[in-house]
């Protein structure tokens, strides 16, 4: 999956979570950092969004991986950064499967 496709899927998932939670959803773009920009998008919601994403794109995302926070900088990621990160994760998993 390409980052552009993944970005579109992420935007749909976050929008749907906000709608289902009856919460406001600001306009989402690749530059949006869901943590801080999306109302009540916090550590209770991140795992839900990650699980929905993993299911929709059929890529396992380990429970100990927070796609919304950069592990190195501890800063929130933008939706573009998340899309690239998940694509890299998918690529690594594909390489592991090929090597097995």
C-alpha positions as CSV (number, residue, x, y, z in Angstrom):
1,X,0.0,0.0,0.0
2,X,1.2,3.5,-0.8
3,X,1.3,6.3,1.8
4,X,-1.3,8.3,-0.2
5,X,-3.8,5.4,0.0
6,X,-3.0,4.9,3.7
7,X,-3.4,8.6,4.4
8,X,-6.9,8.4,2.9
9,X,-7.8,5.4,5.0
10,X,-6.4,7.0,8.2
11,X,-8.5,10.1,7.6
12,X,-11.6,8.0,7.1
13,X,-11.0,6.0,10.3
14,X,-10.3,9.0,12.5
15,X,-13.4,10.8,11.0
16,X,-15.6,7.8,11.7
17,X,-14.3,7.4,15.2
18,X,-15.1,11.1,15.9
19,X,-18.5,10.7,14.3
20,X,-19.3,7.5,16.3
21,X,-18.2,9.3,19.5
22,X,-20.3,12.3,18.7
23,X,-17.2,14.5,18.8
24,X,-16.2,17.3,16.5
25,X,-13.7,16.4,13.8
26,X,-11.5,19.2,12.4
27,X,-10.6,19.1,8.7
28,X,-7.9,16.3,8.4
29,X,-5.0,16.7,6.1
30,X,-1.6,15.0,5.9
31,X,-0.1,17.8,8.1
32,X,-2.7,17.2,10.9
33,X,-1.3,15.7,14.1
34,X,-4.2,13.8,15.5
35,X,-2.8,14.0,19.0
36,X,-3.6,17.6,20.0
37,X,-5.6,18.5,16.9
38,X,-8.5,16.0,17.1
39,X,-10.7,16.4,20.2
40,X,-10.4,13.7,22.8
41,X,-8.1,11.7,20.5
42,X,-6.0,10.2,23.3
43,X,-4.4,7.0,24.6
44,X,-7.8,5.4,25.0
45,X,-8.6,6.0,21.3
46,X,-5.1,5.3,19.7
47,X,-5.3,1.5,20.1
48,X,-8.8,1.5,18.6
49,X,-7.7,3.5,15.6
50,X,-4.6,1.4,15.2
51,X,-6.6,-1.9,15.3
52,X,-9.2,-0.6,12.8
53,X,-6.4,0.5,10.5
54,X,-4.5,-2.8,10.8
55,X,-7.7,-4.8,10.1
56,X,-8.6,-2.6,7.0
57,X,-5.2,-2.7,5.4
58,X,-4.5,-6.3,6.5
59,X,-1.2,-5.5,8.1
60,X,-0.5,-6.6,11.7
61,X,0.6,-3.7,13.9
62,X,2.2,-4.9,17.1
63,X,0.5,-3.9,20.4
64,X,3.7,-2.2,21.6
65,X,3.9,0.1,18.5
66,X,2.3,3.5,18.8
67,X,1.9,4.7,15.3
68,X,0.8,8.2,16.5
69,X,4.0,9.0,18.5
70,X,7.5,9.0,17.2
71,X,9.5,6.8,19.6
72,X,12.7,8.7,19.1
73,X,11.5,12.2,19.6
74,X,8.4,11.4,21.7
75,X,6.6,14.0,19.5
76,X,3.2,13.3,17.9
77,X,3.3,12.3,14.2
78,X,1.4,14.0,11.4
79,X,-1.0,11.8,9.4
80,X,1.6,11.9,6.5
81,X,4.3,10.7,8.9
82,X,2.0,7.9,10.2
83,X,1.2,6.8,6.7
84,X,4.9,6.6,5.8
85,X,5.7,4.8,9.1
86,X,2.9,2.2,8.6
87,X,4.1,1.6,5.0
88,X,7.6,1.0,6.2
89,X,6.3,-1.4,8.9
90,X,4.3,-3.2,6.1
91,X,7.5,-3.4,4.0
92,X,9.6,-4.8,6.9
93,X,6.9,-7.4,7.6
94,X,6.8,-8.4,3.9
95,X,10.6,-8.8,4.0
96,X,10.4,-11.0,7.1
97,X,7.8,-13.2,5.5
98,X,9.9,-13.5,2.3
99,X,13.0,-14.5,4.4
100,X,11.0,-17.1,6.3
